Amino acid sequence: MRLTLDAPVSHSNQPSLLHLLEALKDQNDDVRQCAAMMMGKSRAQREQRIEPLTERVRNDSSTEVRLTAMKSLSELEVNDERNVSKLTQTLLEESDPVVQAAIYNALRQKPSATVFKNVLVRTLCNERLPAKVRIRAANVLGEMELAALSELGDALIKVEAAEVRRNVAKVVVRLAMAVKEAGDAIDADLSHSLLAKLKAAHSNEKNHAVFDLVEVALYVLIRPPHPRKDVALTPKPDYIPRESKEGEGLKEEQRTNPPDSPSIWQARIKAIVEDSSPRDWPAAASQGKELLSLAKRLVAHRLAVPLNARLQKQPQDSYQEKQEIVSWVNKELRELGLAIRCPRTGRPAILVADFRDNADDSSRFRFESRNDDNRRTRTFSGNHLTDLVLIEDELRPEPFAKKSPGRK
């Protein structure tokens, strides 16, 4: 009996399970595809059909056969951990986007969805697996949106590989922004739990890139909701940046809540500008300083994206290339009264290019900021710039503002 795709199928003429299993190994693609389709309609025990179809999805040379086998598996509602794990592994290793979509859409349906998510979480947290596979698992979890936010928060604490942790943080930021922009409501328990996990990850993070991303996620989640949306969020939590690795504590005024949204800065600026009530000098000066600070924060917020976009396009490999970038960035920010936030100390910093041995082979960027004694210290280095965070530059004491005793 030769299987064909256009052969009518009824309960009376269905081939036996043994015949279908043999047909799944046939050299002809059409025969294997027909067998995969009929396996989904067979009256044989469900468990006897799932594993052979799973193997076709994983190993068949024909995309059409794999898609047909996956469709049959979807109809059989695969929910055992062994086969879900095999299909998940195939999904994470698959390069064909059509096959990826078929596997993902099938596993996201009940009753396999919970098992699928648990397998992805275990894959993400398995330090023995290649980083590429674990990053792919994080990205797939990200497609589940709110359903996987809590697990991604756990991963930021548990995962040891910085490269994987950084990708998890990116996914969390993307989900947080999508949730806020869409105005979706976050369950109160999930909101409390997620914020607690992000705060724990933030306080313990040693990698500056991950630290910055977690900081962004925290800011996005606790910023005031859009006025046209009703988003169920928890109140703003205490938000303390971690201490410097070098033991340099942050100044008290730096131990603040994350900045409010640009809309709040703009509203405050408008209120100050429109306030025409008479004031004495101390009150007027204080209000003027607040206005200037708000304006700089708004400028820093608006310039960060175009600055980082420009830097990503510039070559950063040689020492000379790094010097050119450093010179340009510092000049531009100095004219605006802005600085770069040091990833390690949180202080305003400038960029410096230097090298250890050979100029090109070991050239690097460094962040230079001032400590509590107003001395310049270099606190962080990297071969290439990641996304820079812009902040208001701090006022420096004028060295000749006061005359020495006895001088006229």
N, C-alpha and C positions, 0 to 999 in steps of 0.2 A: 504494500500500500504506500503510495507516494503522496505526501502532503503537498497541497498547493494552496495559495492564498485565496483563490476564488472558489474553493470547494465548499459546498454547503455543509454546515455543521448542525447536527441534531443529536439528541441523547442516544438515538438508536445507532447512529453510524460513528460515534466518537471513538477514536483509537484508544487503545489501552495506555495506561501510564507508562508502561515499559516501552511501548512504541514511541511515545512522545519524548521520552528521555533519550532514546536512540536518535530521533529526528533532531533534537537540540544539538547533536554533535555532527550533523551532516555537513558535507563540504559546501553545499549549496546555500547561499544566504537566504533565498526565498523559503526554502524548506525549514531552516532554523527559525525564521521569523514567524512562519505559520505555526510551528510547534510552540513557540513562545506565546502566541495569541491563544491557542487552544488550551494551553496549560492553565490559563486564567479561567477557562470555562469548564474544565474537566470536573468530573464528579469524584475524582480521587481525593484522598484526605488532604486537607489544606497544608499540613506540615510537610507532606511528601512533595509538594509542588514548590514551596517557597525557596528552599535551598538551591535546587537546580536553576530556578529563574534568577536568583541572586548571583549565581556564578556567571550566568549569561550577561547580566548587567556589568559585572566586574571585568570579564575577560573576553567577550566576543569581539571579533575584528570588525563587525558591521555595526555602524551607528543605528541603522534601522532595527536590527535585531535587539540591540540594547534598549532602545526606546520602547519597543513592543513588550519586552520582558518587564521593563519598569512599569508599564501601564498595567500589566497583569498583576504585578506585585501590589500595586496601588489598590486594585480591586480586591485583593486578598487581605488587605489591611495588616501588613507586617508590623508586629509589635514585640517580637522576641528580641532580647538584647544582642544575641549572637549575630543575627542577620542584619539588624539595624546598625550594628557596629561595622559590619562589612560594607554596607551601603554608604555609611558615613565616611569610611576610609576612602572609598571610591570617589565620593563627592569631593573630598579634600585634595585628592591627587589628580582629579579629572581636568583636562584642558579644553574639552569641547563644551562650550557654554550651553548648547542645547541639551546635552546629557546632564550637565550640572543642574539646569532648571528642572528637568524631569525628576531627578532624584530628590532635589530639595522640596519641590511642590508635593511630592508623594509623602515624604517623611514628615512634613509639617502638618499633615492631616491627622486627626484622631483615628485610631488610638496610639499611633506611633510617635506623636509629637513630644510627649514627656520623655520617653526613652531616648529619642533623638537629641533633645536638649542635654540630657544627662551625659550622653556619650560625648557630645561636643565639649562640655565643661571638663570632663576627665581628660580629653585630648589636649585641651588648652593648658591644663595644669600639669601635664606629664612632662617633667624636665628631661626625660630620656629621648623624647621625640624631636625631630628636626624643627628648628624655629619656623621654617617656611610652612610646615603643616600646622603648627600651633597658631600662627598668625592667620592662616586661612580659617581655622576653627573660630577664632575671635571675630573675623569678618562675617562668617555665617551666623554666629550668635547675634551680631549686630542687626542682621536682617529680621530678627524676631522682635526687635524694638523693645517695648516695655516688658515683654515676657522674659527677657534675658538680662535686664538692667542690673538686678540684684546679683546675679552670678558673675557678671562682668566686674562689679564692684568688689566681690570676693577675690577675683583673679588679680586685681591690682595689689592686693595685700599678699597673696600666696605665691604668685609666679616669681621666680628668681631671675630669669633671663631678662635683662633690661630691654633688649630688642623687642621681645614679645610684650613686655609690660607697656612699652611705649605705644605699640599698636593697639593694645586694649584701651589705653587712655584716649587715643584718637577716636576709637569707636564710641566710647562713653561720651566724649565731647559732641560728636556728631549726633548721637541719639538725644542728648540733652537739648541741643539747639533745635532739633527737629520737633521735639515735644513742645518746647516753649513757643516756637514760631507757629505751630499748628494750633496752639491753645489747648492741647489735650490735657485732661486732668490726670495728675499722678495720685494714686492711692496714698492716703496719709501714712499708713504703715510703711509702704515701700519708700516714700519720700524720707521719712525719719531714718529708716535702715540704710538707704543708699547714702545719705549725707554723712551718717556716722562712719560708713566704710570709706568714703572719699576723704574725710578728715583724717582717719587713721592712716590711709595711704599717703596723704599729703605730708603728715608730720614725720613719717618714717622714710620718705623717699630720698635717695641719695643721688639719683641720676637727674641732672638739671632739666633735660628735655621732658622726662616723665613728670617731674615736679611741676613744670610750667603747665603742662597739659591738664594735670589734675586740678591745678589752681583755676584754670579756665572753666573746667567742668563744674567746680564748686560755685564759681561766680555766676555761670549761666543758670544753674539750678536754683540759686537763692535770690537772684535779681528780681525786682518787682515785676509782676506779670504785665503783659501788654494791656492797656486800658480797655481794649475792646474784647478781651478774652477773660474768661473766668477760670483761672488755673488754680487748682488746689495745691498749694505749696505750704511747706512749714515755715515758721518764722525764721528770720536770718539768724544763724548760729554764730557763736563766738568763732573768730577766724584768726588764728595766730600762725604766721609763717614760722617754719622750723628754724632752729638756730644754725648759724654758720658751722660748717665742719671744722673750721679753724678756731672755733671758740669765740668768735666775735659776735656778741649779742646785738640784737637790733635795738635801736633807740625806741623809747616809749612811744613816740608819735608814729613809729612805723608799725607798732602792734595794733593795727586797726582792722576794722571790717573791710572786705573787698569793696572797691569803688562801686557807687551806684551806677545806674544805667545812664547813657548819654542824654536820654530824655529828661532825667532828673537834673543833670548838670545844666542843660539848656533852660529848664524852668527856673532854676535858682539864679542863673545869669540874668534872665529877663526880669525877675523880681528885684534884683539889686539895681539894675539899670533904671527901672521905672520908679524906684524909691526916691522921691524928691524931698523927703523930710530933712530939715536942717540937722547937721551933726557937727560935733566938735572934732578936732583933729584926731584924737585917739580912735574914736568910733569910725570916722571916715577912712582913716588909714587901715583899720582892721577890715572894713568892708572892701576897700580897694585890693588888699592882699587876697581876700577870699575870691574876689572876681578874677584876679589874675591867675590864681591857682586853678579855678574851675575852667577857665579858658584854655590853659595849658593841658589839662587832663583831657578836654574835648579834642584838642588838636592831636595829642598823643594817640588817642583812640582812633582818629580818622586817618592818621598817617601810617599806622603800623602795617596795615595790609599792603598798601602800595610800596612801602619800603622793603618789606620782606619779599614781595614779588620781584622787585628789581634785583635784590641781592641774589635770589635764586638763579637769575639768568647770567650773573657775572661769574667768570672763572675765579676759583679760589684755591688753586693748587700750589702755585709757586709763592715764594716769599714776597716777590715784587707785586704779584696780584693781590696778596693780602694787604700789603702796605697801601696800595691804591684804594682799596675798599675802606680801610681804617681811616685814612685821611679824609675821604669824602664823607663818610657817615658822621664822624666827629664834628666836622665843619658844619654840616647841615643841621645837626641837632643842637649844636652850641648856639647857632643863630636863632633857634626857636625856643631856647631856654629849656630844652628837653635832654634826657639822658636815657641810657639803656638800663633796665633793671638787672642787676647782677643775679644770675640764677641761684647763687649760693647764699648771699647775704641779704638780698632784697634791696640793697642800697643803689643809688644812682651811680652809674659807671660809664667809662669810656672804653672804646676798643683799642687794643694794642696788638701789633704784630711782632713776633719775635721768633727765635729758633734756638734749638739746643746745639746741634753739631753742624751738619750741612744745611745751608739755607733753604734749599728746595725740599730735601728729603724730610726735614723735621720742622718745617715752619708751622706756626700755629697762631690762632687768635687767642687773646687773653682779655679778661674783664678786669679793669683797674678801677677801684673805688677807694674812698677814704674811710679809715677806721675812726674810732671814737677820739683818737688823739689828732685827727685831721691829717694823718699820714697816709700816703698812697700805698695800697696793697693790691697785689694781683691774686685774685682768688679762684679763678677758673680758667681752663684752657680747652681748646678743641681745634681739630684740623679744619673743620668746615662750620659755617654758621647755620644754626637752626633758626626757627622763628624768634626774632627779637621782640621783647616786650618794652614798650616805650613808657617812660614816666616823667614827671616833672623833675627837673634838675634841682638840687639843693643849693641854697645860697651859701657862698663861701666867704669867710671873713676877709676883709681887705687888709693886706699885709701892712700898708702904710697909712691906715685910717687914723691911728693914734701916734702922736709924736713921742719920742723917747723923753724921759725926764731930763730937764736941764737944757733942752734944745729949743730954739726959737722957731 
